[in-house]
């Protein structure tokens, strides 16, 4: 495909002949200079008069093909991920590592489980129940080989907050609802895993999650202060009522629990930081909770301080099978179930994927979510409240070099032995010791480093972090989550509806075109605007795109510094390589824009649309409307063709002006030569 205009050689001959005074010499010569253009292959739409219906076969073709290829072994691996590591287990190499990791996490989990159960408003025994059956089930159905599941602080706070308005912590209904909540969470996790809906949670910004977690950690820590102070404070997920009740009860302050709790907390923090800092002493991090429990229990057993409250009697034995008695409050618990499921996706699946990448094996997030769901469903049948992946215990498990899910089975065995043989000893555990364990665990969740990083890197994400954490602190967890998610989605929608659009210029000495704001040395051409749209084009953003194109039509001149002098824009080139999708509304709007340009003698050109976008445009009839010759493979091709038209138009105007002015006079031949030489120089530029 080629386009032609007057060549420099033709202009030279035109200038030389103009001195003769012959008017016929002003006619455009026959010789031309071609512009090389890579032809763009247009799709054939002759047999596709109507857009096809939704291709359900294409949507499910990947799944269907995968199912057909699956063998019996593949089906077993899919249903029971544990068989993937059982088949390749190296007993001589892995067993010792898994054994030590399982024992380490088990020692860490026993006191933590009882502490988190108290945080959830449940008797400590239910923390152990939640660490027993779910751990065994996850070892079979879970995909991660290092993730340690069980009770965690954030979920425990959510459980306490959800059930606090329905039943008092001393009522049996409170326990029944916590178990029902585990069942609902498990069902939701399984549904999302089977339908592969885990991607929905990606719309929540990490800054929102960090702000929510940090604020929740502060609320959790303050809620445990009552065991240090020796008097009751308000049960709330808002910081103001908690602080007010702490101040109001200051006259009831007791020194013994405060001293013991503070001492244990300091020991826990020192052991945790030393274990993190020195690899050879990392066992201190896992042993810290047990050390705090042993120390507190010893002091309580020896000195019997009356002002320090103890855990009391804990039932001995394994949990029995039971089904939830009533589902009357299921509808009320659904929002909390969805929130806990979201936490499971963000935290548990995120931790599991990070550990899988570090240990070099593949992990499917939807399969992982399904495994967590099965663990919660079966756990609820054995008196467990919602369990999920723990960051601290998973980190310890990985640092202990756990290789497979066998470490989880060993952890479950330790919990079972504790339920069978050690519960009589737990009755002397001080409440302040359990509170110190919770405070030590959640202190690492206050992510002030993330806030500093966001302030330095992205002020918008910092504002999201600040808004979410502030709302969570002062208005409660549910409202904090809703506001944070709302703002997160609002930013996503705003970015989608107001995409980045750039005016492109040519880099000197190349045929490469880049954003003129990013590359100030890039130059544009008079009469031509090159615009790149950096997003899909659809009904929500096409209006914004049209407005910006109209602005560029008027305001682009300040960047222009090459080409013939023209008094207006003649061409608008759309660089569409970043456009991954275009819908029917956007195509109709582009057709309207073309008609609008046509009334102002502006030609629209389109460069490098991808296959799907090109096909949609072709089906709409826009290719025929604009003209096939105005679709290009490269921006440079479009610019060259447009330049030829601009130059030809400019020469015709000057030719006409010259004819009217000098055509009948031989005395002005020198003036005519000067005019055409000026034109020649502008073309060469």
Secondary structure, 3 states (H helix, E strand, C coil): CEEEECCHHHHHHHHHHHCCCCHHHHCCCCCCEEEECCCCCCCCCCCCCCCCCCCHHHHHHHHHHHHHHCCHHHHHHHHCCHHHHHCCCCHHHHHHHHHHHHHHHHHHHHHHHHHHHHHCCCCHHHHHHHCCHHHHHHHHHCCCCCCCEECCHHHHHHHHHHHHCCCCCCCHHHHHHHHHHHHHHHHHHHHHHHCCCHHHHHHCCHHHHHHHHHHHHHHHHHHCCHHHHCCCCCCCCCHHHHHHHHHHCHHHCCHHHHHHHHHHHHHHHHHHHHHHHCHHHCHHHHHHHHHHHHHHHHHHHHHCCCCCCECCCCCCCCCCCCCCCCCCCHHHHHHHHHHHHHHHHHHHHHHHHHHHHHCCCCCCHHHHHHHHHHHHHHHHCCCCCCCEECHHHHHHHHHCCCCCCHHHHHHHHHHHHHHHHHHHHHCCCEHHHHHHHHHHHHHCCCCHHHHHHHHHHCHHHHHHHHHHHHHHHHHCHHHHHHHHHHHHHHHHHHHHHCCCEEEEEECCCCCCEEECCCCCCCEEECCEEEEEECCCECCCCHHHHHHHHHHHHHHHHHHEEECCCCCCCCEEEEECCCCCCECHHHHHHHHHHHHHHHHCCCEEEEECCCHHHHHHHHHCCHHHHHCHHHEECCHHHHHHHHHHHHHHHHHHHHHHHHHHHHCCCCCCHHHHHHHHHHHHHHHHC
